[in-house]
Amino acid sequence: MIWFLRCFFIVVLVSMLAVTSWASMNCALWDIPGSVGGHPWFIATLFDTYWAFLTFYCWVAYKERTWLARVGWLLGILLLGNIVMAAYMLIELFRVRPDARMEDLLLRQS
């Protein structure tokens, strides 16, 4: 399972970097038309996304031991979203052995 998750989060990271780079080269973030930015589904999607970021962050805050790390990861997640979340997962996944149990990944190590 650890190998699958490593591969999965590598795909997430690479695809997010690729699509973000592509979008940045085609249009600046602040050039989103007002009709899109004010659309109810755009707003609902932003709420959904940021609540998911904060939900993931609850686990990160549990795993991290220092306030500096907790604040740094929170800022990273809120600013770069799935790019930072995939990077965090890869760091955690490469800290455990390939035959590790899910508990070894999910629970804070003493």
C-alpha positions as CSV (number, residue, x, y, z in Angstrom):
1,M,0.0,0.0,0.0
2,I,2.9,2.4,0.8
3,W,4.3,1.9,-2.8
4,F,0.9,2.6,-4.3
5,L,0.5,5.8,-2.2
6,R,4.0,7.0,-3.1
7,C,3.2,6.6,-6.8
8,F,-0.2,8.2,-6.4
9,F,1.1,11.3,-4.6
10,I,4.0,11.6,-7.2
11,V,1.3,11.7,-9.9
12,V,-0.7,14.3,-7.9
13,L,2.4,16.5,-7.4
14,V,3.6,16.3,-11.0
15,S,0.1,16.8,-12.5
16,M,-0.6,19.8,-10.2
17,L,2.8,21.4,-11.0
18,A,2.1,20.8,-14.7
19,V,-1.4,22.2,-14.8
20,T,-0.5,25.1,-12.5
21,S,2.4,26.0,-14.8
22,W,0.3,25.7,-17.9
23,A,-2.5,27.9,-16.4
24,S,0.1,30.5,-15.3
25,M,1.6,30.7,-18.7
26,N,-1.8,31.2,-20.3
27,C,-3.5,33.5,-17.9
28,A,-2.6,35.4,-14.7
29,L,-4.7,34.3,-11.7
30,W,-6.0,37.8,-11.2
31,D,-7.3,37.9,-14.8
32,I,-10.2,35.6,-14.0
33,P,-13.3,37.3,-15.4
34,G,-15.7,38.7,-12.8
35,S,-18.5,36.5,-14.1
36,V,-16.4,33.4,-13.1
37,G,-15.2,34.7,-9.7
38,G,-18.7,35.7,-8.6
39,H,-20.4,32.6,-9.9
40,P,-22.1,30.7,-7.1
41,W,-20.5,27.3,-8.1
42,F,-17.1,28.9,-8.1
43,I,-17.6,30.2,-4.6
44,A,-19.0,26.9,-3.5
45,T,-16.0,25.1,-5.0
46,L,-13.6,27.5,-3.1
47,F,-15.4,26.8,0.2
48,D,-15.3,23.0,-0.5
49,T,-11.6,23.2,-1.4
50,Y,-10.5,25.3,1.6
51,W,-12.5,23.2,4.0
52,A,-10.8,20.1,2.6
53,F,-7.4,21.8,3.0
54,L,-8.2,22.6,6.6
55,T,-9.4,19.0,7.2
56,F,-6.1,17.6,5.9
57,Y,-4.3,20.2,8.0
58,C,-5.8,18.8,11.2
59,W,-3.9,15.6,10.6
60,V,-0.7,17.6,9.7
61,A,-1.1,19.5,13.0
62,Y,-1.4,16.2,14.9
63,K,1.7,14.8,13.2
64,E,3.9,17.8,13.6
65,R,5.5,18.4,16.9
66,T,6.5,22.1,16.8
67,W,4.4,25.2,16.3
68,L,6.8,26.5,13.7
69,A,6.3,23.4,11.6
70,R,2.5,23.5,12.1
71,V,2.3,27.2,11.1
72,G,4.6,26.7,8.1
73,W,2.6,23.7,6.8
74,L,-0.7,25.6,7.3
75,L,0.6,28.6,5.3
76,G,1.9,26.2,2.6
77,I,-1.4,24.3,2.3
78,L,-3.5,27.5,2.3
79,L,-1.3,29.1,-0.4
80,L,-0.4,26.2,-2.6
81,G,-3.0,23.6,-1.8
82,N,-2.6,20.2,-3.3
83,I,1.0,20.9,-4.3
84,V,2.0,21.2,-0.7
85,M,-0.3,18.5,0.5
86,A,1.3,16.0,-2.0
87,A,4.7,17.1,-1.0
88,Y,3.8,16.5,2.7
89,M,2.5,13.1,1.9
90,L,5.6,12.1,0.0
91,I,7.8,13.2,2.8
92,E,5.7,11.1,5.2
93,L,5.6,8.2,2.8
94,F,9.3,8.1,2.3
95,R,9.9,8.2,6.1
96,V,8.3,4.8,6.5
97,R,9.5,1.5,5.2
98,P,7.8,0.2,2.0
99,D,6.2,-2.6,4.0
100,A,5.0,-0.3,6.8
101,R,1.5,-0.5,8.1
102,M,-1.0,2.3,7.6
103,E,-0.8,3.0,11.3
104,D,2.9,3.7,10.9
105,L,2.0,6.4,8.3
106,L,-1.1,7.9,9.9
107,L,-0.1,8.0,13.6
108,R,2.5,10.2,15.3
109,Q,5.7,8.4,16.0
110,S,7.1,8.7,19.6
